[in-house]
Amino acid sequence: MEKQRIVVAPGDGIGPEITSAVLRILEAAGAPLEYDHIEIGQSVYAQGITSGVPTDAWAAIRRSGCLLKGPVTTPLGKGFKSVNVTIRKTLNLFANIRPCKAYSPSVASAHPGMNLVIVRENEEDLYAGIEHRQTPEVTQILKLITRPGTENIIRYAFEYARAYNRRKVTCMTKDNIMKLTDGLFHQVFEEVAAEYPEIASDHQIIDIGAARLAANPEIFDVIVTLNLYGDVLSDIAAQLAGSVGFASSSNIGHDCAMFEAVHGSAPDIAGKGVANPSGLLVAATQMLVHLGHGSVAETIKNAWLCTLEDGIHTADIYREQLSTQKVGTAGFTDAVIERLGRKPRQLEAVQYENKPIKIARRPTPPTVKELVGVDVFLDWDEDGRDPNVLGPRLAAAAIEGVELTLITNRGVKVYPDGIPETFCTDHWRCRFKSSGAPLAYTDVVRLLHSITEHGFEVIKTENLYTFDGQQGFSMGQGE
């Protein structure tokens, strides 16, 4: 069999140790792979490359289309960007797949029947990382949700459920508050779910959904959700299953894929030979399935299950009543290799089919878009921050055909008819809307010029549109 060439990035901290262990197991199992090794992370940051990924690494990843990545340390502050987020977004790795399964009775777990998969959107949401400081008191971050990105991840969740004989997909959002962003995710979920009538589906608000996950994870099968929620839920679920050290992550795109452990680089134990390689090893089995080598993935995963079942455990999962031997990274690796070809007796053996999941890109339907107003954001800290002073002065700056309809502070309506108990910062959203026909952008420019001429500092604008006659902007609280 011709060998496939993949890219390996050992990463930082314990990354080189666990990566070496996983490559030993892959070789012993006869995985038909060849490797190009690249440097990413700390050594690259030290060269002044703020992305943590050098040019030659990008070329190697794109050429191969497959990356097995050890954990990476991102320096705090100083403008450095997360390697994980950068790779995911740059290569359009839109789907983050995190299986969370309990391996009881071999590994302690409060939820022995737990066996769920979290399908997390990987590129959008608050993780777009677009932040600004706008006034002395106020910073902001943009939450970006797109219809194509949302449809990709939701369709992937249902295709995953179909490929792996999962019975139900649960969507989690906060669309009772974020009606446009999370509302779009929920809406697309309902549309896509209708195309998979054989798979049950439901929607839960993220706060109660997270509470139910923490209390009774056995009730969930596949969970699909937005980026931030999925990040939090998957770590909670991994810990509930028994250990974050077991948690693996597949990052799947249309053209490339990345496989990694969920845990961090753990610099406090680096070099001590005690790290658990399981998370990266399980990720490697997901990689093998993705590449069409399901039988090799089966051999490795079943040997790993036998190792757990025999009580040969690293320190993070060692329990006197369950474990027979405490081993380090090398000892655990040796134990897995010794058990290649065996199947577990108590734990459920795995069986993989070669079913790589492909999601076709679909065009967004055309819409009629009309400009009907603009939200003008001001930095204003005068006259005791009294909106009843700001409102009339700002209304006087309106141009013909446009009127001031609303001022909010931190999203709460303060003019007209606000109440004095509402706390106001120096950051004001001032909504101007057309009093008749749709506007041209030149009308917005004239309005901004007038507002500036009246002595106000404009720090940001957001145009207000309708799409096919439907309002494309939220109301102010209290409006």
Protein Blocks (a to p, Z undefined) as FASTA:
>chain_A
ZZddddddebgajlmmmmmmmmmmmmmnopacddddddehjllmmnopanopafklmmmm
mmnopacdddddddeejhiacfklmmmmmnopabccdddddfbfkbgcfblmgccddddd
fkgmjlnopacdfbfkbccddddddfklmmmmmmmmmmmmmmnopabdcddddfklmmml
mmmmmmmmmmmmmmmmmbccddddfklmmmmmmmmmmlpcbdcddfklmmmmmmmmmmmn
opaklpccddddfkbccdddfbdnklmlgonlpacfklmmmmmmmmmmmnopamlmmmmm
mmmmmmmmnopacfklgcfklpmbdcdfklmmmmmmmmgoiacfkbccdddddddddddd
ddddddddddfbdcddddddeehipaklmmmmmmmmpcehiacfbdceehiafbghiafk
lccdfbdcdddddfbbccdfklmmmmmmmmmmnopacfbdcddddeehiacbdcdehZZ
